[in-house]
Amino acid sequence: MSQDFDIAVIGGGIMGCCTALELARSNMRVLLIEQRALGGGTSRSNMGTLLLQTHRLALLPYARAGYSFWQDLGYEAGFVAKGSINLAFAPDEAALLERRTKLRQDAGVGVEMISLERLSELEPGLSGKPIAAAYAPEDAAVNSNRHHQVFTKLLADAGVHVLENTGVYRISVEDQGVAILSAGECRRVKRLVVASGAASGGMLERMGLGLPLQTKVLTLSVTERTQKRLSHVITHALGALKLSQTPIGATLIGGDWEGLPDERGGSGRVDLDTLLPNLRLAQYAAPYLNDLRLVRSWTALEAVTPDAFPLVGSVVHDPDVYVLAGCPDGYLAGPGLATALASRVLERACTFDVSTFSPLRFQASALAGA
Ligand SMILES: Cc1cc2nc3c(=O)[nH]c(=O)nc-3n(C[C@H](O)[C@H](O)[C@H](O)COP(=O)(O)OP(=O)(O)OC[C@H]3O[C@@H](n4cnc5c(N)ncnc54)[C@H](O)[C@@H]3O)c2cc1C
């Protein structure tokens, strides 16, 4: 048993790594525990796009902070400010796109509606099917496959003690602190951050803290490599498509298409009923994909709350237990949310006001309904 650490963070995804980093940079002795390798969950299997033009308005300040975090890492994280183009294929989608673009412009996001001529200049590889498009030149992408490499170095430099391949299977809140059971060892800390992605809900539930975190299974695919055919990240006004060609020429194909749950507790399974429409829409938008073979399709888990806003804050006081989970497009907003949570832990002033994302909003409604 050990009490050498001021705080433990469970989860080596973007939320856990960035929180641990912030805390260690403020001189806390931090232990980070990850059941696989760093980024072994969704943070390494996601698409790595950093899109301000489609990000939810209430999360924009965090998205901007995340954007700067990745931009500062630059080449190391595979950061490329390639721009993004959001497409509409039908009149109702075009009307939605115009409304959303105006709202983003009012919030200071660099995005504009462009003509179809400009669209074909920017992306000659797209089909003639879109009827409207919005262009955000500063939107970007990183290579999420580098998550392990990037954070291993950052965390080591900051002095975070990282335990990989160490699954936490029980946590109990005691008078003197929090006891964390993993791999036959029990560690006690005064403070704990649960940043375990889709597993966060189950972990809190086992501590007797019921929070409404559901799990969504999302699908991604990658094609074989080809010459450069897409310069920007391409998205769809209704979220049904996301395309991005990587620097080595493979095309990533995503969108809001759900896979199937994996009863054995893995990261879900590909569902042909959703994969095929996803691929058809990709070919409809970018016909060059017709000539390419699909190399792999996979699924990854996302934690979602009923209002689709993250859980950021304290769930138990003295000893202190915090949670950071359930953010849509969390690879972008994660670093900013982690800064906000770390400020709460450190009781220091912060420009972000995360009180609206407090887990108490659900605990309070649960109490009211009881
Ligand atoms: C298919 C897909 C594509 C996406 N594309 C994008 C995108 O382009 N841009 C964007 O911004 N966002 C994207 N996202 C969202 C983004 O990937 C997630 O919001 C983000 O990665 C969540 O980070 P996290 O740290 O909360 O979770 P995770 O990355 O899942 O990290 C949680 C970690 O906790 C560990 N863990 C769980 N249980 C335990 C335990 N008992 N003991 C120890 N460790 C444990 C897991 O192994 C895991 O590594 C995408 C999501 C999906 C599913």
The ligand as a Tripos MOL2 file, in Angstrom:
@<TRIPOS>MOLECULE
LIG
   53    58     1     0     0
SMALL
NO_CHARGES

@<TRIPOS>ATOM
      1 C1        -15.3320    6.4240  -34.0240 C.3       1 LIG1
      2 C2        -15.0370    7.6990  -33.2940 C.ar      1 LIG1
      3 C3        -14.4570    8.7680  -33.9920 C.ar      1 LIG1
      4 C4        -14.1820    9.9640  -33.3240 C.ar      1 LIG1
      5 N1        -13.6010   10.9880  -34.0170 N.ar      1 LIG1
      6 C5        -13.3030   12.1520  -33.3570 C.ar      1 LIG1
      7 C6        -12.6880   13.2200  -34.0490 C.ar      1 LIG1
      8 O1        -12.4210   13.1530  -35.2460 O.2       1 LIG1
      9 N2        -12.4100   14.3650  -33.3450 N.ar      1 LIG1
     10 C7        -12.7140   14.4940  -32.0140 C.ar      1 LIG1
     11 O2        -12.4510   15.5440  -31.4320 O.2       1 LIG1
     12 N3        -13.2780   13.4720  -31.3250 N.ar      1 LIG1
     13 C8        -13.5800   12.3190  -31.9700 C.ar      1 LIG1
     14 N4        -14.1690   11.2880  -31.2950 N.ar      1 LIG1
     15 C9        -14.4220   11.4470  -29.8560 C.3       1 LIG1
     16 C10       -13.1480   11.2430  -29.0540 C.3       1 LIG1
     17 O3        -12.3810   10.2010  -29.5790 O.3       1 LIG1
     18 C11       -13.5080   10.9460  -27.5940 C.3       1 LIG1
     19 O4        -14.3720   11.9860  -27.1330 O.3       1 LIG1
     20 C12       -12.2700   10.9240  -26.7080 C.3       1 LIG1
     21 O5        -11.2580   10.1110  -27.2530 O.3       1 LIG1
     22 C13       -12.6760   10.3930  -25.3280 C.3       1 LIG1
     23 O6        -11.5170   10.3870  -24.5310 O.3       1 LIG1
     24 P1        -11.5480    9.7400  -23.0900 P.3       1 LIG1
     25 O7        -10.2290   10.0010  -22.4870 O.co2     1 LIG1
     26 O8        -12.7750   10.2130  -22.3680 O.co2     1 LIG1
     27 O9        -11.8240    8.1780  -23.3660 O.3       1 LIG1
     28 P2        -10.8210    7.0390  -23.8500 P.3       1 LIG1
     29 O10        -9.9030    7.4970  -24.8940 O.co2     1 LIG1
     30 O11       -11.6510    5.8500  -24.1740 O.co2     1 LIG1
     31 O12        -9.9330    6.7860  -22.5850 O.3       1 LIG1
     32 C14       -10.4120    6.1070  -21.4350 C.3       1 LIG1
     33 C15        -9.3180    5.1730  -20.9820 C.3       1 LIG1
     34 O13        -9.6790    4.5950  -19.7390 O.3       1 LIG1
     35 C16        -9.1510    3.2800  -19.7250 C.3       1 LIG1
     36 N5         -9.8810    2.4910  -18.7360 N.ar      1 LIG1
     37 C17       -11.1890    2.1000  -18.7820 C.ar      1 LIG1
     38 N6        -11.4830    1.3450  -17.7190 N.ar      1 LIG1
     39 C18       -10.3510    1.2420  -16.9830 C.ar      1 LIG1
     40 C19       -10.0280    0.5480  -15.7650 C.ar      1 LIG1
     41 N7        -10.9310   -0.1830  -15.1070 N.pl3     1 LIG1
     42 N8         -8.7620    0.6590  -15.2890 N.ar      1 LIG1
     43 C20        -7.8250    1.4150  -15.9500 C.ar      1 LIG1
     44 N9         -8.0900    2.0460  -17.1060 N.ar      1 LIG1
     45 C21        -9.3350    1.9730  -17.6180 C.ar      1 LIG1
     46 C22        -9.3750    2.7930  -21.1490 C.3       1 LIG1
     47 O14        -8.5300    1.6950  -21.4780 O.3       1 LIG1
     48 C23        -9.0850    4.0390  -21.9600 C.3       1 LIG1
     49 O15        -7.7480    4.1000  -22.4520 O.3       1 LIG1
     50 C24       -14.4830   10.0940  -31.9420 C.ar      1 LIG1
     51 C25       -15.0670    9.0300  -31.2500 C.ar      1 LIG1
     52 C26       -15.3320    7.8430  -31.9100 C.ar      1 LIG1
     53 C27       -15.9600    6.7190  -31.1390 C.3       1 LIG1
@<TRIPOS>BOND
     1     1     2 1
     2     2     3 ar
     3     2    52 ar
     4     3     4 ar
     5     4     5 ar
     6     4    50 ar
     7     5     6 ar
     8     6     7 ar
     9     6    13 1
    10     7     8 2
    11     7     9 ar
    12     9    10 ar
    13    10    11 2
    14    10    12 ar
    15    12    13 ar
    16    13    14 ar
    17    14    15 1
    18    14    50 ar
    19    15    16 1
    20    16    17 1
    21    16    18 1
    22    18    19 1
    23    18    20 1
    24    20    21 1
    25    20    22 1
    26    22    23 1
    27    23    24 1
    28    24    25 2
    29    24    26 1
    30    24    27 1
    31    27    28 1
    32    28    29 2
    33    28    30 1
    34    28    31 1
    35    31    32 1
    36    32    33 1
    37    33    34 1
    38    33    48 1
    39    34    35 1
    40    35    36 1
    41    35    46 1
    42    36    37 ar
    43    36    45 ar
    44    37    38 ar
    45    38    39 ar
    46    39    40 ar
    47    39    45 ar
    48    40    41 1
    49    40    42 ar
    50    42    43 ar
    51    43    44 ar
    52    44    45 ar
    53    46    47 1
    54    46    48 1
    55    48    49 1
    56    50    51 ar
    57    51    52 ar
    58    52    53 1
@<TRIPOS>SUBSTRUCTURE
     1 LIG1         1 GROUP 0 **** ****
